[in-house]
Each structure stands twice: as structure tokens, then as C-alpha cells.
Amino acid sequence: MKTDTIPARSIATPSRAWAGSWRAMVMALMLLTSALSIAGLVLPTTAQASTMVVDQCNGHGPGVGGATTAMKCTVSVVNTISGTTTYSTTTVTRLCTMGPCSTPNGTFTTNSISLVNVIRQCNNSDNDASHKISCSVSVTNNVVLDTPGAQQVSAATVNQCVGSGTGGGGVVDCKPATATGTTVTQCNGSGNGGGGTVHCTVDPMSRVSRAVPITVNQCNSTGNVGGSGVTCTASIITNIKSITAAAAPKPTPTPTHSATPSQSTQAPVALAQTGTGPAAGTSSGWWMLGAALVLVVAVGALLYRRFAPADLQQRLASKDLFGRFARRH
């Protein structure tokens, strides 16, 4: 009987060159980890800050000193946006008597990386006594050309003086308008006590851009006592500019406060953040995550070379695991 001898499968053993290549690969991974970590630390990050609401002189009524006798409130906002860089400067002035406004009397300025996009002012206020009420909002939006949605600008829409000045014997100096989805909602349901005046205007040059959506809600349900005078104005000017973000001043994070000696010096801020944009440092986070993954691979390779049995590759090759997996699929 003839027998054939089948030669045993030869199993390659790791060579010195292969061992050297392991060391080279680990060194390359370590260098890549360092590069990714440095990139995450030094690359600039872009931050789209949240937007803010300004609430001023709303719900004002009689205080411990007696009935209200005057209210004058102003808001001035300058928003600047260039690409994903945003900042704003807000100055508010409040003067209410008797007693301070719902927030302290005085003039206050706040700088922020957030844009102011909602202003609520002088609503449901001073309905207890007859006197003059004066409230104004001025918004200037400076939008750089590279900002998404910078153009086209469109006229601000207005909803004003609906159901106002119905008490008779007074003067209503505004044209009722009932537009929906409005930019300015102003002087609705106000000055209904009779014998008073309602004078409310929106700057005809007011323009808005999709890059900085703005809404103003002002002087609604206010001054409903006979003889009261309600005067409210709003202006939203949007400028499309070609300046660069590098020219933008850096806002200080702390609000500044200026007040006369007779005015309150309590907490001045009447701003509230209402939403968040992309978090600052997101790009750095991805770089650092990549560095961590590479580091894990490098450490795993070092541990394998240090603790794996010398014949592990031979045993895996003899079992032909990859070949079995391929045949099953």
C-alpha cells in the first residue's frame, strides 16, 4: 500500500524586522497623539452665544411710597454679528416715581457675547394713577457681509394701537395695525381711561435681517387711568457692513453701572438668556477625543508587545481563524 506524505504547514515566526516595525508603529502613534492634543489646545474655537431678553418696566404699580407719579424707561441695544462671532452692548435707563421701577432706577450698561433679540418694555404698568408714561426702544444691528442670512433686509412689521384710547375725550396719535408675525407689538389696549393721550410710533426706517431676528413688545395694557399720557417709540436699524470680525471690540463679561447718588445701586441686570447656540470649544473637543483614541491604540500595542505570549501569533495562525470566518461568510 502506497502512502503519501503531506508536508506540515510552515508557520512564519516573527522576525526581528517585524519586532522593529512594532516599535516604529508605537512611536508613530505616540507622536500622532501629541500632535492631536496640541491642535486641540491651540486651534481657535468659534462660539455662537445664546440670545437674550431685555425685560424693563413691566408690571409696575404703586409702591410703599404711594401711587405711581411718573415712569420713563429707555432701552438702547447695539448688536454686532460677523459670521459666528457675536456681541452686544445694552444700555437701559429707568426712572419711576413714587418709588423705584420694578428694577432699580438708574442707568446701566451690559456687554455680552450674546445677541439681544427680544425686548419687553412698559407692559401692564402704571394703571393706578394719571400721569405721563414715556418708553423708548432703540436697536442697532451691525451685520457683517459674511454672516449667513445677512441679506436681504426687510421692513419691520407692526401691530399697534388696537383697542387703545377708547375712553373718549383724548388724543390717539397712531394708526391701528393688526399685522401678524410682527416685529413690533406696541400700545395695544392702552390709554383707555378717557381724556388722555396715546402717542406711539415705529421709526419708518426700521429694517430687520434674518441674521438677527428681533421682536419688541412695548406699552401694551398700560396707562389705563383717565388723563394718562402714553408715549412710546421703537426703532430697529439694521446695517450691513463689510468690516471684519477682527475689528470688533471685545466685550467685558461684567456689566457696568452708573447711577446718581440718589439712585439705587442694587443688582442692575435686566437681561435673561433664552437659548444656546453651538457650544464653544466643540472643535477642540473633537481633536482631544481623536488624541485619546490614538493613545488607547498605542497603549494597547505596548501592552501586547509586553505581555502577549511569544507564540501567540503562531497559535492564531495555526487555527486559521480568518480563513474559517471567511468560509462561513
TORSE-530561 format. One record per residue (C-alpha): x, y, z. Coordinates in nm, 4 decimals. Layout:
REM residues N
> X; Y; Z
...
REM end
This chain:
REM residues 329
> 0.0000; 0.0000; 0.0000
> 0.1319; 0.3363; -0.1093
> 0.1167; 0.6264; 0.1260
> 0.1673; 0.9889; 0.0527
> 0.3315; 1.2154; 0.2980
> 0.1631; 1.5537; 0.3416
> 0.4136; 1.8158; 0.4436
> 0.3240; 2.0093; 0.7575
> 0.2166; 2.3688; 0.7074
> 0.5013; 2.6011; 0.7758
> 0.4259; 2.8757; 1.0245
> 0.6067; 3.2003; 0.9928
> 0.7674; 3.3317; 1.3042
> 0.8024; 3.6964; 1.3822
> 1.1274; 3.8341; 1.2539
> 1.3450; 4.0950; 1.4098
> 1.2335; 4.3330; 1.1369
> 0.8726; 4.2771; 1.2376
> 0.9574; 4.3496; 1.6006
> 1.1276; 4.6684; 1.4906
> 0.8252; 4.7708; 1.2892
> 0.6093; 4.7322; 1.6014
> 0.8296; 4.9755; 1.7855
> 0.8175; 5.2195; 1.4936
> 0.4379; 5.1969; 1.4770
> 0.4013; 5.2637; 1.8507
> 0.6315; 5.5624; 1.8282
> 0.4295; 5.6991; 1.5332
> 0.1059; 5.6597; 1.7307
> 0.2541; 5.8429; 2.0267
> 0.3688; 6.1278; 1.8036
> 0.0234; 6.1465; 1.6422
> -0.1355; 6.1628; 1.9873
> 0.0851; 6.4560; 2.0814
> 0.0038; 6.6363; 1.7560
> -0.3716; 6.5972; 1.8023
> -0.3519; 6.7154; 2.1639
> -0.1579; 7.0261; 2.0681
> -0.4015; 7.1008; 1.7850
> -0.6930; 7.0797; 2.0272
> -0.5257; 7.3269; 2.2587
> -0.4082; 7.5903; 2.0122
> -0.6751; 7.5939; 1.7432
> -0.9184; 7.8838; 1.7854
> -1.2734; 7.7985; 1.8738
> -1.5863; 7.9656; 1.7485
> -1.8738; 8.0294; 1.9842
> -2.2256; 8.1197; 1.8896
> -2.3564; 8.2597; 2.2146
> -2.7144; 8.2356; 2.3319
> -2.9635; 8.5145; 2.2745
> -3.1015; 8.7367; 2.5488
> -3.4272; 8.9021; 2.6511
> -3.4451; 9.2530; 2.7964
> -3.7346; 9.2971; 3.0401
> -3.7842; 9.6548; 3.1578
> -4.0536; 9.8453; 3.3497
> -4.3164; 9.5718; 3.3130
> -4.5893; 9.5243; 3.5732
> -4.5022; 9.8483; 3.7522
> -4.7546; 9.9661; 4.0086
> -4.7862; 10.1599; 4.3348
> -4.5133; 10.1141; 4.5920
> -4.4813; 10.1723; 4.9648
> -4.4497; 10.5455; 4.8966
> -4.7884; 10.5650; 4.7291
> -4.9322; 10.5682; 4.3796
> -4.7154; 10.5954; 4.0709
> -4.6486; 10.9514; 3.9548
> -4.4111; 10.9092; 3.6605
> -4.2375; 10.6458; 3.4524
> -3.9621; 10.6958; 3.1957
> -3.7779; 10.3923; 3.0619
> -3.5346; 10.3533; 2.7714
> -3.3515; 10.0615; 2.6114
> -3.0650; 10.1038; 2.3679
> -2.9127; 9.7921; 2.2102
> -2.6245; 9.7558; 1.9672
> -2.5942; 9.4024; 1.8280
> -2.2939; 9.3067; 1.6176
> -2.2576; 8.9792; 1.4316
> -1.9803; 8.8689; 1.1977
> -2.0075; 8.5096; 1.0825
> -2.0238; 8.3120; 1.4071
> -1.8837; 8.5929; 1.6229
> -2.1460; 8.7883; 1.8181
> -2.1534; 9.0535; 2.0871
> -2.3885; 9.3217; 2.2126
> -2.3973; 9.6335; 2.4264
> -2.7197; 9.7164; 2.6101
> -2.7877; 10.0408; 2.7955
> -3.1074; 10.0820; 2.9973
> -3.2402; 10.3821; 3.1871
> -3.5226; 10.3683; 3.4408
> -3.6883; 10.6485; 3.6321
> -4.0106; 10.5696; 3.8162
> -4.1834; 10.7585; 4.0998
> -4.3110; 10.7241; 4.3645
> -4.0509; 10.4647; 4.4489
> -3.8206; 10.2870; 4.2038
> -3.9267; 10.0865; 3.8996
> -3.9766; 9.7132; 3.9296
> -3.5978; 9.7045; 3.8982
> -3.3828; 9.9863; 4.0385
> -3.3829; 10.3384; 3.8996
> -3.0663; 10.4399; 3.7185
> -2.8648; 10.3881; 3.4031
> -2.6985; 10.0525; 3.3449
> -2.4799; 9.9139; 3.0680
> -2.4180; 9.5459; 2.9963
> -2.1717; 9.3961; 2.7463
> -2.2171; 9.0381; 2.6322
> -2.1232; 8.7846; 2.3646
> -2.4967; 8.7147; 2.3346
> -2.7283; 8.8974; 2.0973
> -3.0375; 9.0723; 2.2308
> -3.3293; 8.9609; 2.0167
> -3.6357; 9.0135; 2.2411
> -3.7279; 9.3346; 2.4245
> -4.0310; 9.3629; 2.6524
> -4.0898; 9.7074; 2.7944
> -4.3592; 9.9033; 2.9859
> -4.6323; 9.6417; 2.9586
> -4.9160; 9.6234; 3.2163
> -4.7749; 9.9198; 3.4046
> -4.8962; 10.2332; 3.5844
> -5.2664; 10.1566; 3.5714
> -5.3247; 10.3064; 3.9163
> -5.2933; 10.6845; 3.8670
> -5.2938; 10.9500; 3.5986
> -4.9508; 11.0703; 3.4831
> -4.7108; 11.0704; 3.1908
> -4.5535; 10.7472; 3.0713
> -4.2603; 10.7574; 2.8293
> -4.0885; 10.4463; 2.6969
> -3.8481; 10.4009; 2.4064
> -3.6545; 10.1193; 2.2416
> -3.3657; 10.1707; 2.0030
> -3.1919; 9.8744; 1.8392
> -2.8993; 9.8942; 1.6009
> -2.7891; 9.5733; 1.4297
> -2.4473; 9.5781; 1.2655
> -2.4218; 9.2718; 1.0433
> -2.1056; 9.1849; 0.8522
> -2.1457; 9.0608; 0.4951
> -2.0009; 8.7151; 0.5664
> -2.2848; 8.6388; 0.8110
> -2.5398; 8.3771; 0.6941
> -2.8763; 8.5442; 0.6331
> -2.7278; 8.8940; 0.6360
> -2.9266; 8.9988; 0.3306
> -3.1897; 9.0830; 0.2314
> -3.3196; 9.3264; 0.4887
> -3.6926; 9.3912; 0.5036
> -3.9194; 9.6484; 0.6652
> -4.0213; 9.5846; 1.0240
> -4.3849; 9.4781; 1.0596
> -4.6067; 9.6487; 1.3180
> -4.9093; 9.5629; 1.5301
> -5.0073; 9.8757; 1.7239
> -5.2816; 10.0799; 1.8932
> -5.5516; 9.8142; 1.8673
> -5.8197; 9.8796; 2.1309
> -5.6465; 10.1920; 2.2643
> -5.7743; 10.5399; 2.3524
> -6.1338; 10.4247; 2.3709
> -6.2270; 10.6306; 2.6814
> -6.3161; 10.9387; 2.4815
> -6.2041; 11.2969; 2.5100
> -5.8415; 11.2177; 2.4441
> -5.5975; 11.2074; 2.1542
> -5.4836; 10.8909; 1.9797
> -5.1789; 10.9602; 1.7651
> -5.1103; 10.6312; 1.5963
> -5.2588; 10.4211; 1.3211
> -5.4072; 10.0896; 1.4351
> -5.2383; 9.7989; 1.2577
> -5.3016; 9.4280; 1.3037
> -5.0210; 9.2576; 1.1111
> -4.9360; 8.9049; 1.2259
> -4.5889; 8.7705; 1.2957
> -4.4887; 9.1246; 1.3763
> -4.1539; 9.2742; 1.4657
> -4.3066; 9.5417; 1.6916
> -4.6232; 9.4930; 1.9004
> -4.6950; 9.8273; 2.0574
> -4.9583; 10.0243; 2.2533
> -5.2436; 9.7767; 2.2299
> -5.5141; 9.8116; 2.4957
> -5.3580; 10.1269; 2.6418
> -5.4723; 10.4797; 2.7357
> -5.8366; 10.3861; 2.7767
> -5.9203; 10.5980; 3.0810
> -6.0527; 10.8946; 2.8847
> -5.9073; 11.2397; 2.8421
> -5.5534; 11.1156; 2.7932
> -5.3167; 11.0769; 2.5003
> -5.1683; 10.7780; 2.3196
> -4.8733; 10.8649; 2.1018
> -4.6935; 10.5587; 1.9640
> -4.4571; 10.5386; 1.6670
> -4.2199; 10.2986; 1.4932
> -3.9316; 10.4515; 1.3007
> -4.0253; 10.4172; 0.9300
> -3.6584; 10.3351; 0.8570
> -3.6751; 10.0238; 1.0748
> -3.5359; 9.7194; 0.8950
> -3.4696; 9.3619; 1.0036
> -3.2432; 9.0835; 0.8807
> -3.2750; 8.7067; 0.9181
> -2.9268; 8.7109; 1.0695
> -3.0598; 8.8959; 1.3768
> -3.4323; 8.8363; 1.4290
> -3.5779; 9.0998; 1.6626
> -3.9124; 9.1348; 1.8403
> -4.0245; 9.4306; 2.0517
> -4.3296; 9.4124; 2.2795
> -4.3923; 9.7559; 2.4246
> -4.6523; 9.9643; 2.6131
> -4.9384; 9.7172; 2.5926
> -5.2185; 9.7377; 2.8532
> -5.0551; 10.0424; 3.0129
> -5.1772; 10.3823; 3.1376
> -5.5451; 10.2962; 3.1565
> -5.6398; 10.5735; 3.4004
> -5.8206; 10.8893; 3.2886
> -5.5838; 11.1660; 3.1860
> -5.2756; 10.9464; 3.1455
> -5.0340; 11.0177; 2.8659
> -4.8685; 10.7197; 2.6959
> -4.5782; 10.7968; 2.4617
> -4.3826; 10.5039; 2.3217
> -4.1341; 10.4783; 2.0353
> -3.9406; 10.1938; 1.8748
> -3.6602; 10.1891; 1.6208
> -3.4743; 9.8924; 1.4682
> -3.1955; 9.9897; 1.2308
> -3.0015; 9.7142; 1.0527
> -2.6708; 9.7979; 0.8874
> -2.4999; 9.5526; 0.6533
> -2.1275; 9.6241; 0.6750
> -1.8052; 9.4943; 0.5231
> -1.5936; 9.5189; 0.8384
> -1.4146; 9.2087; 0.9611
> -1.4576; 9.0298; 1.2895
> -1.1015; 9.1290; 1.3800
> -1.2154; 9.4888; 1.4075
> -1.4813; 9.4029; 1.6611
> -1.4155; 9.5191; 2.0184
> -1.4008; 9.2520; 2.2856
> -1.6897; 9.2808; 2.5328
> -1.6222; 9.2675; 2.9044
> -1.8097; 8.9920; 3.0872
> -1.9167; 9.2111; 3.3801
> -2.1980; 9.4675; 3.3492
> -2.1097; 9.8255; 3.4357
> -2.3358; 10.0552; 3.6345
> -2.3591; 10.4314; 3.6584
> -2.6081; 10.5965; 3.8925
> -2.6553; 10.9292; 4.0634
> -2.6154; 10.9404; 4.4436
> -2.9934; 10.9415; 4.4895
> -3.0444; 10.6266; 4.2842
> -3.0448; 10.2673; 4.3914
> -2.7291; 10.0625; 4.3431
> -2.8904; 9.7193; 4.3603
> -2.8249; 9.4494; 4.1009
> -2.8609; 9.6270; 3.7653
> -2.9005; 9.3483; 3.5146
> -3.2416; 9.3116; 3.3494
> -3.1276; 9.0536; 3.0961
> -3.2097; 8.6863; 3.0698
> -3.0573; 8.4291; 2.8376
> -3.3157; 8.2355; 2.6435
> -3.1299; 7.9802; 2.4360
> -2.7967; 7.8361; 2.3466
> -2.6019; 7.8146; 2.0291
> -2.3187; 7.5803; 1.9418
> -2.1022; 7.5340; 2.2483
> -1.7642; 7.6972; 2.2488
> -1.4698; 7.4588; 2.2190
> -1.6535; 7.1912; 2.0209
> -1.3744; 7.1631; 1.7647
> -1.1124; 7.1348; 2.0386
> -1.3165; 6.8569; 2.1966
> -1.3084; 6.6525; 1.8756
> -0.9325; 6.6962; 1.8473
> -0.8835; 6.5816; 2.2055
> -1.1146; 6.2829; 2.1518
> -0.9086; 6.1805; 1.8495
> -0.5923; 6.2094; 2.0571
> -0.7449; 5.9899; 2.3284
> -0.8398; 5.7182; 2.0785
> -0.4937; 5.7162; 1.9277
> -0.3441; 5.6968; 2.2760
> -0.5617; 5.3945; 2.3569
> -0.4389; 5.2182; 2.0430
> -0.0768; 5.2993; 2.1269
> -0.1090; 5.1746; 2.4843
> -0.2824; 4.8608; 2.3617
> 0.0049; 4.7929; 2.1233
> 0.2606; 4.8383; 2.4014
> 0.0714; 4.6063; 2.6334
> 0.0503; 4.3448; 2.3602
> 0.4229; 4.3552; 2.2996
> 0.4947; 4.3413; 2.6733
> 0.2557; 4.0734; 2.7969
> 0.1399; 3.8669; 2.4982
> 0.2915; 3.5123; 2.4799
> 0.5777; 3.4813; 2.2335
> 0.3932; 3.2171; 2.0308
> 0.0534; 3.3933; 2.0266
> 0.0781; 3.4804; 1.6577
> 0.1800; 3.1197; 1.5755
> -0.1196; 2.9801; 1.7643
> -0.3603; 3.2175; 1.5956
> -0.2137; 3.1379; 1.2536
> -0.2345; 2.7618; 1.3172
> -0.6035; 2.7903; 1.3980
> -0.6619; 2.9786; 1.0730
> -0.9313; 3.1927; 1.2380
> -0.9576; 3.4372; 0.9493
> -0.9931; 3.1570; 0.6964
> -1.2726; 2.9953; 0.8960
> -1.4570; 3.3244; 0.9272
> -1.4267; 3.3854; 0.5506
> -1.5595; 3.0382; 0.4667
> -1.8638; 3.0887; 0.6894
> -1.9466; 3.4148; 0.5108
REM end
